[in-house]
Amino acid sequence: MRQPLLALLAKEPAHGYELKLALEQTFGQAYPSPNIGQIYVTLKRLEQDGLVRSQDVEQDSRPNKKVYELTEAGRGLLAAWVTEPIDGPRVRDEFFMKLVLAPLAGLADRMELINSQRRHYFGIMRNLMDMQAGMDRATPAARLLVEGAVLHLQADLDWLERCQEELV
Amino acid sequence: MRQDPEPCTALLRARGLVKEYKSGGGSVEAVRGVDLEVGAGEFVAIMGPSGSGKSTLLHVLGGLEPATRGEIWLRGKRADGLSPSAWAVLRRRHVGFVFQFFNLLSTMTVADNVELPALLAGATPKQARKRREELLAELGITAKADAPPSRLSGGEQQRVALARALANEPSLLLADEPTGNLDSANTNDVLRLLRRAHAGGQTILMVTHDAKVAGLADRVVNLFDGMIADDARVVPAQRLKGQRRETAIGNFLELSG
């Protein structure tokens, strides 16, 4: 969560709760909204690392709030993060380990393994489709996040089918 | 037609269904002993690899091709022995079909394509027109009523095909890869319409490669080598304890658990 917070702060200084709201509004309900405690802890660590600095702002009848802004070091780290490609799909896959190895030891039947994994994926698809049906007013970012999850899941299901064709 | 000896609540039932094709000197079994029941109001998806017999199964269940062996029961009545013309009458009243390539009549307007099934089933022109207007409005294609199908996009043509299939309020809607020829936006539109039809009580049996359909269906039947490899109700996934994946899906699971 460090980099997303730095990226939001690069736009404008903000306090912890504003950052939580910005994440929620941008990415919608599909994104696991970090709790406010996680955000405060992360901001504190970013400050210890010299990537952000904070200023106490007085508020009427409420405790002071800390407003955070990016430092030069923070800006540098963010720039590096933004331009670096991220890792591609995993080559290691826990299900695949089970599928290949378990039958060798007589621990399981491949068709049963594939069926139970597929049922689970279908259940996830149900959750995603229900979520998508309620997204008429969601931001494009929020909709694309769910669409990305759907596409990943489709690829996982296609691969399961290939495993079935070749290994069963 | 014989009556079902046992009471059966399934709208559609197949028992020991086999479909053989002659090939050279021998024969190939595309469907190899399928037992299947679809209850009234159910949305069942048939999935499986290419060549697993999905489309053949659907065509046999809808009487487009005769079964080699086995029984088909539709609405409690035996249907596998029917002649092609008796099947046609049965389909007209009780079964709607949607195909991958729309199969609209190119020389007729959109409106006439949708009205034709009702007229063939004996509706008055006034009734057929009223039903057509309702359906086109519901599927958002009223403005295209007087156009020939060739002037419509693929997504619009599939919506017309869906309207035509639903024109006689069929007991059963059979769909063979209805999104197989559509881009993702049109696929989502057609799926939304199927979801709505299902919510309205429409029984649907659909062959598909599209895993999104599994998220809408009540049940998924997986076909493999002409046989059912799995037949399972789709239930929302629960978060798996002790697992965490830093992907969009993993994050989603964190949230939904």
Chai-1 contact restraints between the chains, C-beta under 6 A:
chainA,res_idxA,chainB,res_idxB,connection_type,confidence,min_distance_angstrom,max_distance_angstrom,comment,restraint_id
A,A30,B,F252,contact,1.0,0.0,6.0,A-B,restraint_1
A,P32,B,N251,contact,1.0,0.0,6.0,A-B,restraint_2
A,P32,B,E254,contact,1.0,0.0,6.0,A-B,restraint_3
A,P32,B,L255,contact,1.0,0.0,6.0,A-B,restraint_4
A,N115,B,D230,contact,1.0,0.0,6.0,A-B,restraint_5
A,R119,B,A232,contact,1.0,0.0,6.0,A-B,restraint_6
A,H120,B,A237,contact,1.0,0.0,6.0,A-B,restraint_7
A,F122,B,A214,contact,1.0,0.0,6.0,A-B,restraint_8
A,F122,B,V220,contact,1.0,0.0,6.0,A-B,restraint_9
A,F122,B,V234,contact,1.0,0.0,6.0,A-B,restraint_10
A,G123,B,V235,contact,1.0,0.0,6.0,A-B,restraint_11
A,G123,B,P236,contact,1.0,0.0,6.0,A-B,restraint_12
A,G123,B,A237,contact,1.0,0.0,6.0,A-B,restraint_13
A,I124,B,A237,contact,1.0,0.0,6.0,A-B,restraint_14
A,M125,B,A211,contact,1.0,0.0,6.0,A-B,restraint_15
A,M125,B,A214,contact,1.0,0.0,6.0,A-B,restraint_16
A,M125,B,G215,contact,1.0,0.0,6.0,A-B,restraint_17
A,R126,B,G215,contact,1.0,0.0,6.0,A-B,restraint_18
A,R126,B,V234,contact,1.0,0.0,6.0,A-B,restraint_19
A,R126,B,P236,contact,1.0,0.0,6.0,A-B,restraint_20
A,N127,B,P236,contact,1.0,0.0,6.0,A-B,restraint_21
A,N127,B,A237,contact,1.0,0.0,6.0,A-B,restraint_22
A,N127,B,S256,contact,1.0,0.0,6.0,A-B,restraint_23
A,M129,B,G215,contact,1.0,0.0,6.0,A-B,restraint_24
A,M129,B,L216,contact,1.0,0.0,6.0,A-B,restraint_25
A,L145,B,A248,contact,1.0,0.0,6.0,A-B,restraint_26
A,G148,B,A248,contact,1.0,0.0,6.0,A-B,restraint_27
A,A149,B,A248,contact,1.0,0.0,6.0,A-B,restraint_28
A,A149,B,I249,contact,1.0,0.0,6.0,A-B,restraint_29
A,A149,B,F252,contact,1.0,0.0,6.0,A-B,restraint_30
A,H152,B,I249,contact,1.0,0.0,6.0,A-B,restraint_31
A,Q154,B,A211,contact,1.0,0.0,6.0,A-B,restraint_32
A,L157,B,A211,contact,1.0,0.0,6.0,A-B,restraint_33
A,E161,B,P49,contact,1.0,0.0,6.0,A-B,restraint_34
A,E165,B,P49,contact,1.0,0.0,6.0,A-B,restraint_35
